[in-house]
Amino acid sequence: MNIKNLFKLEPFHQTNILAGERGLDRKVLNATFFDAPDGYKWCKKGDFIVTTGYPFTRAEKWQKGLLHLITKLVEKNCSGLAIKLGRYIPELPIEVVNYANENRFPIINLPNNLSWTDVIVPIITYINKQQEYELEMTHNIYEKFHNHLKEKGSLEELAHLLNTIISYPVTIYIRNYNKTIDTEEKRFLDQEIEFMISNLNSNQGSTIQKIHFKDEKFTVKWIYSSGNISGGVFLWGLDSNLQVWEKAALEQTAVVTALEIEKNRTVSKTFQHFRNDFLAELLKGDQEIKKEVIYRRAKELNWGLEDSYKVAILDCDIDDISDKITGPIWQKKVTLLDTLENELRWYLPQTHIGLDSNNRIVFLIPKTEDDISLLEKLKRLIEKVNIASFSGGIGRLNDIDKLYSSYQEAIIAYKVANADQFGYINSNKQNQLHIRNYSELDVERILYADNPKVESINIVKEYLQQIIDYDNERDSELLNTLKVFIDNNANYHDTAQSLFIHKNTVRYRINIIKSLTNLDPSKMKDLLLIQMAIKALETFGKLELQ
């Protein structure tokens, strides 16, 4: 019961509130009487105190003694005080009234003709009856949820069960599996609920919260898994305190939902294991897999694949997640993958994710994602997992049956980013993303390749093959002109003299080379790539390029 309920009892019909009226919702757990100056020492939280105030009449400054008593009762979180005025205490001092009002501590004036038994017994009786009622109601609640589990009821039935108990519209929201169950019309979009999770909840201990958001008042019970919110049970329109049995019903709904989440998580992890195997096979590159086979197998794993993807790799130091995720290394990476996958649908909904053979996070990113937008979304994604820093690499777009090439490019870019990270000093290491795009690399492509010869040949194929084909088809001298141009330090005049041609002819040929390769030999970075390609061609010969 609370203080407000006291006025339903007959002894309190003739009473009035002297101070602390805003504290009428304080809970009364017990009632006790004392008339000793230090009686407060034996008081407990929730005690409702009755007194005549007699001990303070013996002191010269009884007003000060009474204020001291009220201060101690507030400190002990007692529910309130009933006092008989006129007999020993003529009135409440203004200091006492002000303190009680400030601390929402109710003080009630009792008629002098009431005995302490007249006051205390009805309160204790009411509390006992209330407790009996709460126990009975709580028992009935547990029985209903036990039957729900025994009958293997659905989440929809679970939401309606809670709705019949509390009589407020209910929403059960499960983040990981894009699932929302409503007993009435949908109040918020999933994105709005995600906004609340990100901005309004910060304390795992506060699992039940009263929230006012976008003109809606409601109560929500958050569901946690591995330290992160995995879902919530919403009671729309409710912003008052729950009864004991109502709270039990809300808790039971959350527990049953958490069991469903864990069941789905187990199924998802099984699927993810097969997806990882499928992904590893796609990225192997040691055998050709027909596209129709790839699409069929992906469909079996609930993956809808597009024709082409960029491969991206992300990884972090295992020490960075040791305090946040428990278990062996592979289990930590699986848990990290699960967390990233849960957030992925908000930032990169068409992207697929898995682990490679080295337990690095691998993304298959569709061509609709441009590089600038992709980097921004990846940065926002890692902010959600609370890991100090990630290194990553992004390969170039490639056909679904040739993802090995993009994967190898991503590995090289990842190695470059990882090396950059060790040379990067920042006192605030939280949520850093060191990521490189393969298409922006030059000499690092060879320096960080597992097989520099293969990468050198790839550079020749990428930048010189079109020039060679052009010369063969037109019996032209583009490749030779390019070599002489490099030997003459990209000087048009000196190149023209060496080739015994006009300077404008050199410019014309260089412009053709630019259009064929998208490289500008007059720029240092592009010139370096061309030099590497020419040196590889001279070293390995044309036969290696077939």
Beta strands, then each sheet from edge to edge (+ up, - down):
strand 1: 16-19
strand 2: 30-33
strand 3: 47-51
strand 4: 80-83
strand 5: 107-109
strand 6: 170-174
strand 7: 179-182
strand 8: 208-213
strand 9: 216-225
strand 10: 228-236
strand 11: 308-315
strand 12: 352-355
strand 13: 361-366
strand 14: 389-394
strand 15: 398-399
strand 16: 432-437
sheet 1: 1+ 5- 4- 3- 2-
sheet 2: 7+ 6- 10+ 9- 8+
sheet 3: 12+ 13- 11+ 14- 16-
sheet 4: 12+ 13- 11+ 15-
end
